[in-house]
């Protein structure tokens, strides 16, 4: 008795395409949620958030009113990966600076999309929590300096 194992190339390609589509779909949801949560002064950060995969990109703001901020994200993706990001130098609200408390938008967006409770996300990344983190950083800086 002999057993012959064959590979069904169509099934493999179909599964790979399904993974790519799923990753892109999740990244797209995170991108949309991040646009909703991003702090807005003039809108450069919000308008620069985009999604990219091997063969697709989306949420790209190519309106003629944008001043050279409309370059696409150049991150290279391979396989079924997808990325959500920004090409803007206005990303610093995500983690804050030593002069400004953080206003996270990307991390909470990812947590909301994967199904975490909105109340828990708001508590973890809310104004009060970020203010505590900010004050903690200032105290630690004084101890070092």
Secondary structure as UniProt FT lines:
FT   HELIX           9..37
FT   HELIX           44..48
FT   STRAND          49..53
FT   STRAND          57..58
FT   TURN            64..65
FT   TURN            79..80
FT   STRAND          82..86
FT   HELIX           91..94
FT   HELIX           106..113
FT   TURN            114..115
FT   HELIX           118..125
FT   HELIX           127..144
//
